[in-house]
Amino acid sequence: MAGATNVHRSIVTTEAPWVRYTLTAIALLLIGLFLVVPLFTVFYEALKKGWALYFEAMIEPDALSAIKLTLIAAAISVPLNLVFGVAAAWAIAKFDFRGKSVLITLIDLPFAVSPVVAGLIYVLMFGAQGWWGPWLMDHDIKIIFAIPGIVLATVFVTFPFIARELIPLMEAQGSEEEQAAMTLGASGFQTFWRVTLPNIKWGLLYGVILANARAMGEFGAVSVVSGHIRGETNTLPLHVEILYNEYNFVGAFACASLLALLALVTLAAKSFVEWRAEQQEAAARRDAVE
C-alpha cells in the first residue's frame, strides 16, 4: 500500500519532461527578451563609438552634477528611511496600539500612489502657488525646484521598502528574546543593539539595498519637483532623458549604463544577502537539532 501511494504521489507531482523543458525554455526566452537584451543594448549603444566618447560623456559637467545630486538624494533619503523603517517595524511587530492598521496603510501608500502624483502633492504644498509657498518665498526658502524637494520626493517613494521588509521578519521572530533580555536587566537600547539588531540584520540590509536602488533610479516624482534645471536639479535619470531628447544617444546610454550597473550590483547584493540569510537559518536549525 505504501509503495502504491508513493508511486501515485510521484505520478501526480512529476511533470512530463517535455513540459519541464518547454516551461524552462519559455522562462529563459522571457528573461533574455526583457532583461539580457535591454542590458546588452544599453552597454552596446554606450560603447559603440569608443571608450573616449563614453568617458567624455561621463565627465561632462552636467553629467557630474547629475551624478552628484543622485548620490546626495540617496545619501539623505536612505538613512532617514532606515531610522523610520526600523522604528515603524518595531512598533508594529512588537506592540499593539490604537491606529496600528492606519500606520500600516500609510506605509503602503507610496506603493498605491503614482510617483507623479506624489510630486504634484509636494508642488501643491511647497510651490509658489501652494499652501506654504508664499511664506517660503517671504523667508527665501526654496523647496520645489531645489535639492530639498528632490530629497522629499525620494524619501516618499522609498520609505516603505525597509519597513515592509522588517515587519514580517520581526513578527515571525516574536518578542520572547527581547522580553528575556529586559527581564535580565538590559536597557531598551541594549536590547535593541544586542538582541533585535542581530536577528534582523540581513533583512535590514536587504531593505536598504532596495531602497537605495529605488532612490537612485527614481524618475516620476523627482521629475515633477526638480524643474529640470540643467546642471542644478537634474538627477541621473532626468539627465538621461534630456540627452536622449537632444539625440545625444552616446551620452544618454553612457549615463544609463551607470544605472544599469547599479541594477546589476543591486541584484548581486540582493542574491548575496538572501544566500547569507538562508545560511544563517540553516545554521540555526542545525544548532536547534543538536
Secondary structure as GFF3:
##gff-version 3
##sequence-region A 1 290
A	DSSP	alpha_helix	2	13	.	.	.	ID=ss1
A	DSSP	alpha_helix	17	31	.	.	.	ID=ss2
A	DSSP	pi_helix	32	36	.	.	.	ID=ss3
A	DSSP	alpha_helix	37	47	.	.	.	ID=ss4
A	DSSP	alpha_helix	51	58	.	.	.	ID=ss5
A	DSSP	alpha_helix	61	94	.	.	.	ID=ss6
A	DSSP	alpha_helix	100	112	.	.	.	ID=ss7
A	DSSP	alpha_helix	115	126	.	.	.	ID=ss8
A	DSSP	alpha_helix	133	138	.	.	.	ID=ss9
A	DSSP	alpha_helix	147	158	.	.	.	ID=ss10
A	DSSP	alpha_helix	160	173	.	.	.	ID=ss11
A	DSSP	alpha_helix	176	183	.	.	.	ID=ss12
A	DSSP	alpha_helix	188	191	.	.	.	ID=ss13
A	DSSP	pi_helix	192	196	.	.	.	ID=ss14
A	DSSP	alpha_helix	197	217	.	.	.	ID=ss15
A	DSSP	alpha_helix	220	226	.	.	.	ID=ss16
A	DSSP	alpha_helix	236	245	.	.	.	ID=ss17
A	DSSP	alpha_helix	249	289	.	.	.	ID=ss18
###
